[in-house]
Amino acid sequence: MQGHGHFNVQRFDDIVVSTVDDSWNAETMEAYAAAFKAVVLDAGYAEGWGLVVDARRWRLATPEVGPMLQELSRWKDAQGLVASAYINDDNELKKAFATSAIGSGYLRSKMTIVDQPEQAFEWLLAAGLSIPLRLRQHFI
């Protein structure tokens, strides 16, 4: 089956930025997980790193994507993720899906859902991460 939806994964020093668009199915999620892992492993993070997911143009996913996102969240944690911020529009269903996909407890404590990029930067700064100027410029 062909993947639906689009994504882009980039690294800005110690911050990984994922931009996700449209509706996703399992094939898109598999491709995303592979691309995401490649960026993180290529970075060779020895210290903690942060994540910003721009999901403002994302339109949810098929049911099988939820457990796949949970698995990727556990992988991120094992790779030293310090904090993650999900930029979302004001869609409560999308926020609920993102929260359930992350899980609860320890992993959930590292994550926030915000409306604007500047709020994401504040979350990462509070976690002790640096925000490079070119990352701020990426969101202009």
N, C-alpha and C positions, 0 to 999 in steps of 0.2 A: 504494500500500500504506500502511496505517496504521502509525504509530510504536508501538513497544512500550517500556515503561520510562518513567521519570520523571526530571526533573532540576530543580534550582533554582540560579540563579547570582545572587550578591549581591556587593556591594563594601563593604568596610570600610576606608576610607581607601586605603592603598596595597596592600591585600590583597584578592584576589578569592577568594571561596569558592564552590565548586561542590559541591552535594550530588546524588549520583547513586544511583538506585534501580532495582531489578529488572533484567531482561534487556533489552538494546538491540538494535535493528536499524538499518539504514542511515538510515531516515527519522528515527528519534529522534536519531541522531548528527548529521544535517544540521540539525535544529532546535536541538540543543544548540550546535553550532558557531556558528550564526547568533546565538543569544542570548548566548553567551560573547563573541563579537567585539563585539556591540553594547555590552555592559557595559564592556569594556576601552576601546573607542573613545570612548564617552561620558565615561569618566573622564579622557581626555586626558593620560595619564601622560607627563610629560616626563622623569621620572627612572625608575629601576627600580621594579618592583612584584613582588609575590609571589603565590603561588597555594596554596590548600589545597583538595584534593579529598577530600571525605568519601565514600568508596566502601564503607563497611561494609555497606550494604544493597544494593550492586550485585551482580548475578548474571551477569556476563560478557556477551558479545555475539556476534552473528553474525560470520563471518569477514571480511566486507567492512568492518567497523568499524575493524579494525586499521590499515589504510592511511589511513583518514580521520583517526584519532587522530594518526598520524605527521605528516600535513599540518598539523593544528591545532597540534601541538607546534612545528613549524618557524615557524608564524605567530606563536605566543606569543614565541618567541625574537626574531623580527624586531621585535616590539613592545616589547622591553626587559625581558622576564621575567628576574628575578634568581635566584629560587629557587622550587621547588615541592615540596610535601609531600603525599603520598597517604596518607590514613588508611584502613587496610585491616583486615579481620579476619585471622585466622591462616590464610587459604586460600592455599596455595602456587600454585595454578593462577591465581588472580586476580592475585597478585603477578607471576607470570611474564608474563601478558598485559599488565599495565600497563608492565612494564619493556620488553617488546618493542615496544609501541606508541610508547614515547618514543624508542626508538632507542639508539644507543650513543655513546660519545665525549663531545663537548662538551655536547650537550643532556642526556645522562644524568648528567653531573657536577653539573647544577643541580637534580637531583631526588633525593628520598628516599622510601622507603615506611616508614611507621610504624604503630604499633598504637593510639596515643592522641593526642588533640588537643594535649596539652602537648608531646609530642615534635615535632609539626609546628611549634609556636610556637618551640621552641628552635632548630630548623633555620633558620627564617626570621630569627630574631634573630641567629644566627651569620652570616647573609648580609648583615647591616646593615639589616634592615627593622624597623619598629616594629610592635608588636602592640597595637592599640587595646583598651581595656577591653571595649567592646561586642562585639568579636570573641570574647574569652574567654567573655563571658556567653552568646554564641550557642551555645556548645558545652556549657553547663551543663544 
